Amino acid sequence: MYDLVLKGGRVVDPSAGLDGRQDIAVQDGKIARIAPDIPAAEATRAIDVTGKIVAPGLIDLHAHVFEGVNRTGVNPDLGGVYSGVTTIVDAGSAGAATFAAFPRHIIPNVQTEVIPFLHICQTGLATNPDIIAESSVNLDETLKVASEHKGLIRGIKARMVSPALEIMGMEMPKLAKRAARESGIKLMVHIGDTTKRYDPTVIRKLLPLLDAGDILTHYFTANPGGVLDANGKLVPEAREAADRGVWLDTAHGRMNFSFEVGRRCIDQGLLPHCISTDLTVPGRLNTVHSMVEIMTRFLGLGFTLPQVVTMSTSNPAKAVGVSDRLGTLAVGRQADVSVLEIREGQWVVHDVLGAGLPVTTAVVPFLTLKRGTVFTPDWGPRPWGWEPDRVLPAAPIAGGCCD
């Protein structure tokens, strides 16, 4: 007998070539079988997911879940298994001086898998601003902590913001790159200076530092230091970075996501590999509430459901280096599954600048499986509602970008 079978859903996993009605059986926390009709009698528990989308477990590539240590940290399960998300990448909430709280107090007490990146600043995001002096960065301590937690820490995080850039200039991301390379892990770099103080052309110096496998996050930012020049054209280094294998992540957050910038990037052929929330306590009060809302935004921008699933599952798994067990549905893989509902209606979603985007399709979490354990999602950090700002007449959405 299988432990569980999900019956009747539309399985959507482009990485495995799946898009159609299939049943999925789970045994001992792993996917045991995928077939058009697995009898319910062969499982201890059967769940009818007819009419739902069955996708690999969603992976939020950029969030902040250092709850109880940083004031911005969201409870991982609130943004995770109770929001339809099975894995969260914490994008550098902790630095060398604070990281020990992750394996001691955060990870053992949640059901959502948390994959942490280590901030190049010793204190991480415990304070804002993070880097306030050259002594905020200690390369030796960073390397020591990354070594002590090898296999857990998957990357180094750097933020191209003031006052760090005014204090250290390009030495800061260079130190972060050195820490990542010497530790054998990825480099993730935040772009977009929210204080709008530093030279916006710094992006042209940064991008050549990034190698294949590194992650550029917030590339839809409208703040100085983004991938568009003053005329709205892509800086050539951005396309070169993508061509050599740098992962492009949109993130969202409170201050670094613009529909207009996104459209310009898309129209010029620079498409995102990954989408993520940049979930924080203050951010979820106003601008971003859950991964499924980010998926909804990208459906509204014209991406197809398979594209959105790819940007939320297999691509983040590859970017973090965990595609051997996460990000796809296959027999023998960890049973991380997100069952989603596609709801039709008329709503308006907003970017951080207040620009509205009409959407007629919303993604709703229905069921989450993490290592085969079933969780019933709520609506994430905010009660769902989807109350529209205004009722829109039924009409096609302009500005679609993809086939």
C-alpha positions as CSV (number, residue, x, y, z in Angstrom):
1,M,0.0,0.0,0.0
2,Y,1.1,3.5,-0.8
3,D,1.0,6.1,2.0
4,L,-0.9,8.6,-0.3
5,V,-2.2,9.0,-3.8
6,L,-3.1,12.3,-5.4
7,K,-5.9,11.6,-7.9
8,G,-7.2,13.4,-10.9
9,G,-5.0,16.5,-11.1
10,R,-3.3,18.1,-14.1
11,V,0.4,17.5,-13.5
12,V,2.4,20.4,-14.8
13,D,6.2,19.9,-14.7
14,P,7.9,21.1,-17.8
15,S,11.3,19.8,-16.5
16,A,9.9,16.3,-16.7
17,G,7.9,16.8,-19.8
18,L,4.6,16.4,-17.9
19,D,1.4,18.3,-18.7
20,G,-1.7,16.3,-18.4
21,R,-3.9,14.2,-16.1
22,Q,-1.8,11.9,-13.9
23,D,-2.1,10.4,-10.4
24,I,0.9,10.6,-8.1
25,A,1.6,8.0,-5.4
26,V,3.8,8.7,-2.4
27,Q,5.6,6.2,-0.2
28,D,8.1,6.9,2.7
29,G,8.4,10.6,1.8
30,K,9.3,9.9,-1.8
31,I,7.4,9.8,-5.1
32,A,6.7,6.1,-5.7
33,R,4.7,6.2,-9.0
34,I,3.2,8.5,-11.6
35,A,0.5,7.0,-13.8
36,P,-2.8,8.0,-15.4
37,D,-4.9,5.9,-13.0
38,I,-3.6,4.6,-9.6
39,P,-6.5,2.9,-7.8
40,A,-7.4,4.6,-4.5
41,A,-7.6,1.2,-2.9
42,E,-3.8,0.9,-3.3
43,A,-3.1,3.7,-0.9
44,T,-3.8,4.3,2.8
45,R,-5.1,7.8,1.9
46,A,-6.4,9.2,-1.4
47,I,-6.9,12.9,-2.0
48,D,-9.1,14.0,-5.0
49,V,-7.4,16.9,-6.7
50,T,-9.5,16.9,-9.9
51,G,-9.4,20.2,-11.6
52,K,-6.3,21.3,-9.7
53,I,-2.7,21.9,-10.9
54,V,-0.2,19.5,-9.4
55,A,3.3,20.9,-9.6
56,P,6.7,20.3,-8.1
57,G,7.0,21.9,-4.7
58,L,7.3,25.6,-5.1
59,I,10.8,27.1,-4.2
60,D,10.9,30.7,-3.1
61,L,14.5,31.7,-4.2
62,H,14.6,35.0,-2.2
63,A,12.9,35.5,1.1
64,H,13.8,36.4,4.7
65,V,12.8,34.0,7.4
66,F,15.2,34.7,10.3
67,E,12.3,35.0,12.6
68,G,13.0,36.1,16.1
69,V,16.5,37.2,15.3
70,N,15.9,39.9,12.7
71,R,12.8,42.0,12.9
72,T,12.1,41.5,9.2
73,G,12.0,37.7,9.5
74,V,8.8,36.0,8.6
75,N,7.9,32.6,10.1
76,P,9.1,30.1,7.5
77,D,6.0,27.9,7.6
78,L,3.7,31.0,7.2
79,G,5.5,31.8,3.9
80,G,6.2,28.1,3.2
81,V,4.0,25.0,3.6
82,Y,1.0,27.0,4.7
83,S,1.3,29.2,1.5
84,G,1.9,26.3,-1.0
85,V,5.7,26.6,-0.8
86,T,7.9,23.6,0.1
87,T,11.3,25.3,0.2
88,I,12.5,28.8,1.0
89,V,15.9,30.2,0.3
90,D,16.8,32.7,2.9
91,A,18.7,35.4,1.0
92,G,21.3,36.5,3.5
93,S,19.4,37.4,6.6
94,A,22.3,36.1,8.7
95,G,26.0,36.9,8.7
96,A,28.9,35.2,10.3
97,A,28.2,36.6,13.7
98,T,24.5,35.6,13.7
99,F,24.2,32.5,11.5
100,A,24.4,29.9,14.3
101,A,20.7,30.7,15.2
102,F,19.6,29.1,11.9
103,P,20.6,25.5,12.6
104,R,19.9,25.9,16.3
105,H,16.6,27.7,16.5
106,I,15.0,28.1,13.0
107,I,15.5,25.0,10.9
108,P,14.7,22.3,13.6
109,N,11.4,24.0,14.5
110,V,9.7,24.4,11.1
111,Q,8.3,22.0,8.4
112,T,9.3,24.1,5.4
113,E,12.8,23.4,4.1
114,V,15.0,26.5,4.6
115,I,18.2,26.9,2.5
116,P,20.2,29.8,3.8
117,F,22.7,32.1,2.1
118,L,25.2,33.9,4.2
119,H,25.5,37.7,4.1
120,I,28.9,39.2,3.6
121,C,28.1,41.6,6.4
122,Q,28.9,39.9,9.8
123,T,25.6,40.9,11.3
124,G,23.5,40.2,8.2
125,L,20.3,42.1,8.1
126,A,20.0,42.5,11.9
127,T,20.2,46.2,11.4
128,N,19.5,48.6,8.5
129,P,21.8,49.7,7.0
130,D,23.8,46.5,7.2
131,I,27.3,47.6,6.3
132,I,28.2,50.8,8.2
133,A,32.0,50.5,8.2
134,E,34.7,48.4,6.6
135,S,34.8,46.3,9.8
136,S,31.3,45.2,9.0
137,V,32.9,42.7,6.7
138,N,35.2,40.0,8.0
139,L,36.3,37.7,5.2
140,D,38.0,35.2,7.5
141,E,35.0,34.8,9.8
142,T,32.7,34.5,6.7
143,L,34.9,31.7,5.3
144,K,35.0,30.0,8.7
145,V,31.2,29.9,9.1
146,A,30.7,28.8,5.5
147,S,33.1,25.9,6.1
148,E,31.6,25.0,9.5
149,H,28.2,24.7,7.8
150,K,29.2,23.3,4.5
151,G,26.3,21.7,2.7
152,L,23.8,23.9,4.6
153,I,24.9,27.3,3.4
154,R,24.4,27.4,-0.3
155,G,25.6,30.9,-1.2
156,I,27.0,34.3,-0.2
157,K,24.8,37.4,-0.4
158,A,25.9,41.0,-1.2
159,R,23.8,44.1,-1.5
160,M,24.7,46.9,-3.9
161,V,23.3,49.7,-1.8
162,S,24.3,52.8,0.2
163,P,26.1,53.3,2.5
164,A,28.0,50.0,1.8
165,L,29.1,51.2,-1.7
166,E,30.1,54.6,-0.4
167,I,32.2,53.1,2.3
168,M,33.7,50.1,0.4
169,G,32.9,50.6,-3.3
170,M,33.5,47.6,-5.5
171,E,35.7,46.0,-2.8
172,M,32.5,44.8,-1.1
173,P,31.1,42.6,-3.9
174,K,34.7,41.5,-4.7
175,L,35.0,40.2,-1.2
176,A,31.7,38.5,-1.4
177,K,32.8,36.9,-4.7
178,R,36.0,35.7,-3.1
179,A,34.1,34.3,-0.1
180,A,31.8,32.4,-2.5
181,R,34.6,31.1,-4.7
182,E,36.8,29.9,-1.8
183,S,33.8,28.3,-0.2
184,G,32.7,26.6,-3.4
185,I,29.2,28.1,-3.3
186,K,27.0,30.5,-5.2
187,L,27.1,34.3,-5.1
188,M,23.8,36.2,-5.0
189,V,23.9,40.0,-5.5
190,H,21.0,42.4,-4.8
191,I,20.8,45.4,-7.2
192,G,18.9,48.6,-6.8
193,D,20.0,51.3,-4.4
194,T,16.8,52.2,-2.5
195,T,18.5,55.3,-1.0
196,K,19.2,56.5,-4.6
197,R,22.6,57.9,-3.6
198,Y,25.2,55.8,-5.4
199,D,26.3,56.0,-9.0
200,P,23.7,54.0,-11.1
201,T,26.4,53.0,-13.6
202,V,27.9,50.7,-10.9
203,I,25.9,47.9,-12.5
204,R,28.3,47.9,-15.4
205,K,31.2,47.2,-13.1
206,L,29.3,44.6,-11.1
207,L,28.0,42.3,-13.9
208,P,31.4,41.3,-15.3
209,L,32.2,39.9,-11.8
210,L,29.4,37.4,-11.9
211,D,30.1,34.0,-13.3
212,A,27.9,31.1,-14.6
213,G,25.7,29.9,-11.7
214,D,25.7,33.2,-9.8
215,I,22.4,34.9,-9.1
216,L,21.4,38.5,-9.9
217,T,18.3,39.4,-7.8
218,H,15.9,42.3,-8.2
219,Y,16.6,42.8,-11.8
220,F,13.1,44.3,-12.3
221,T,14.1,47.2,-9.9
222,A,13.4,50.8,-10.9
223,N,16.0,52.0,-8.4
224,P,19.5,53.3,-9.5
225,G,21.9,50.5,-10.3
226,G,19.5,48.4,-12.3
227,V,20.0,46.7,-15.6
228,L,18.4,49.6,-17.7
229,D,20.3,52.8,-18.6
230,A,18.9,56.3,-18.4
231,N,17.1,55.7,-21.8
232,G,15.5,52.5,-20.7
233,K,17.8,50.3,-22.7
234,L,19.6,47.2,-21.3
235,V,23.2,47.8,-20.5
236,P,25.2,45.4,-22.7
237,E,26.7,43.7,-19.6
238,A,23.3,42.4,-18.6
239,R,22.8,40.4,-21.8
240,E,26.4,39.2,-21.6
241,A,25.8,38.0,-18.0
242,A,22.7,36.0,-19.0
243,D,24.5,34.5,-22.0
244,R,27.3,33.1,-19.8
245,G,24.9,31.5,-17.4
246,V,24.1,34.1,-14.6
247,W,20.7,33.4,-13.1
248,L,18.2,36.3,-13.3
249,D,15.7,36.5,-10.4
250,T,13.0,39.2,-10.3
251,A,12.3,39.0,-6.5
252,H,9.8,41.7,-5.4
253,G,9.9,43.0,-1.9
254,R,9.0,46.4,-0.7
255,M,11.0,48.6,-3.1
256,N,12.5,46.7,-6.0
257,F,9.9,45.5,-8.4
258,S,8.5,47.6,-11.3
259,F,6.1,46.3,-14.0
260,E,7.4,49.0,-16.4
261,V,11.1,47.9,-15.9
262,G,10.0,44.3,-16.2
263,R,8.2,44.9,-19.5
264,R,11.2,46.8,-20.9
265,C,13.5,43.9,-19.9
266,I,11.2,41.3,-21.4
267,D,10.6,43.3,-24.6
268,Q,14.4,43.5,-25.1
269,G,14.7,39.8,-24.7
270,L,16.0,39.5,-21.2
271,L,13.6,37.0,-19.6
272,P,13.7,35.9,-16.0
273,H,14.9,32.5,-15.0
274,C,13.4,32.7,-11.5
275,I,10.7,34.6,-9.7
276,S,10.5,35.1,-5.9
277,T,8.9,37.1,-3.1
278,D,11.7,38.8,-1.1
279,L,9.2,38.2,1.7
280,T,9.6,40.2,4.9
281,V,7.5,41.2,7.8
282,P,7.1,44.9,6.7
283,G,6.9,43.9,3.0
284,R,4.0,41.5,3.5
285,L,1.9,44.3,5.0
286,N,1.9,46.3,1.8
287,T,3.4,44.8,-1.3
288,V,4.0,41.1,-1.4
289,H,2.3,38.4,0.5
290,S,3.0,35.0,-0.9
291,M,4.7,33.1,-3.8
292,V,1.4,32.3,-5.4
293,E,0.7,36.1,-5.7
294,I,4.1,36.4,-7.5
295,M,3.0,33.7,-9.9
296,T,-0.3,35.5,-10.5
297,R,1.7,38.7,-11.4
298,F,3.7,36.8,-14.0
299,L,0.6,35.2,-15.5
300,G,-0.7,38.7,-15.8
301,L,2.5,39.8,-17.6
302,G,1.8,37.2,-20.3
303,F,3.8,34.2,-19.2
304,T,2.2,30.8,-19.6
305,L,1.5,28.5,-16.7
306,P,4.3,26.1,-17.6
307,Q,6.7,29.0,-17.8
308,V,5.6,30.3,-14.4
309,V,5.9,26.8,-12.9
310,T,9.4,26.5,-14.3
311,M,10.5,29.8,-12.8
312,S,9.1,28.7,-9.4
313,T,10.4,25.1,-9.3
314,S,13.1,23.6,-11.5
315,N,15.0,26.8,-12.2
316,P,15.4,27.8,-8.6
317,A,16.4,24.3,-7.7
318,K,19.2,24.5,-10.3
319,A,20.2,28.0,-9.2
320,V,20.7,26.8,-5.7
321,G,22.3,23.5,-6.6
322,V,19.6,21.2,-5.2
323,S,18.1,19.9,-8.5
324,D,19.2,16.4,-7.7
325,R,16.3,16.1,-5.2
326,L,14.0,19.2,-5.6
327,G,12.3,21.1,-8.3
328,T,10.8,18.2,-10.4
329,L,8.4,15.3,-10.1
330,A,10.0,12.0,-10.8
331,V,9.9,8.6,-9.2
332,G,12.4,8.3,-6.4
333,R,12.5,12.1,-5.8
334,Q,11.6,13.7,-2.5
335,A,7.8,14.0,-2.4
336,D,7.6,17.8,-2.5
337,V,4.4,18.8,-4.3
338,S,2.4,21.9,-4.6
339,V,-1.3,21.5,-5.5
340,L,-2.7,24.7,-6.8
341,E,-6.0,26.1,-8.0
342,I,-6.3,28.4,-10.9
343,R,-9.1,30.8,-10.2
344,E,-10.7,33.1,-12.8
345,G,-11.9,36.6,-11.9
346,Q,-11.1,40.3,-12.3
347,W,-8.5,41.9,-10.0
348,V,-5.7,44.4,-10.0
349,V,-2.3,43.7,-8.6
350,H,0.4,46.4,-7.9
351,D,4.1,46.8,-8.1
352,V,6.1,48.8,-5.5
353,L,5.5,52.0,-7.3
354,G,1.8,51.6,-7.2
355,A,1.3,50.8,-10.8
356,G,-1.6,48.5,-11.3
357,L,-1.9,45.4,-13.5
358,P,-5.3,43.9,-14.3
359,V,-5.3,40.1,-14.0
360,T,-8.0,37.6,-14.8
361,T,-6.3,34.5,-13.5
362,A,-5.1,34.0,-9.9
363,V,-3.0,31.1,-8.5
364,V,-4.4,29.8,-5.2
365,P,-2.7,27.2,-2.9
366,F,-4.8,24.1,-2.3
367,L,-2.5,21.5,-0.8
368,T,1.2,21.2,0.1
369,L,3.2,18.0,0.4
370,K,6.6,18.3,2.1
371,R,8.5,15.0,2.1
372,G,5.2,13.3,1.8
373,T,3.5,15.1,4.7
374,V,0.3,16.9,3.9
375,F,-0.3,20.5,4.8
376,T,-3.5,22.5,4.1
377,P,-2.5,26.0,3.1
378,D,-4.1,29.1,4.3
379,W,-3.5,32.2,2.2
380,G,0.0,32.8,3.5
381,P,0.9,35.8,5.5
382,R,-2.2,37.7,4.6
383,P,-5.8,36.4,4.6
384,W,-6.5,35.9,0.9
385,G,-9.5,38.0,-0.1
386,W,-8.2,39.2,-3.5
387,E,-10.5,42.2,-3.1
388,P,-10.1,44.3,-6.3
389,D,-9.4,48.0,-6.1
390,R,-12.0,48.4,-8.9
391,V,-14.1,46.1,-10.9
392,L,-12.8,45.7,-14.4
393,P,-14.7,44.9,-17.5
394,A,-13.9,41.5,-19.0
395,A,-11.2,42.1,-21.6
396,P,-8.0,40.5,-22.7
397,I,-4.8,41.8,-21.0
398,A,-2.6,43.9,-23.2
399,G,1.1,43.5,-23.2
400,G,1.5,39.8,-23.4
401,C,5.1,38.9,-23.9
402,C,5.5,35.2,-24.6
403,D,4.3,32.4,-26.8
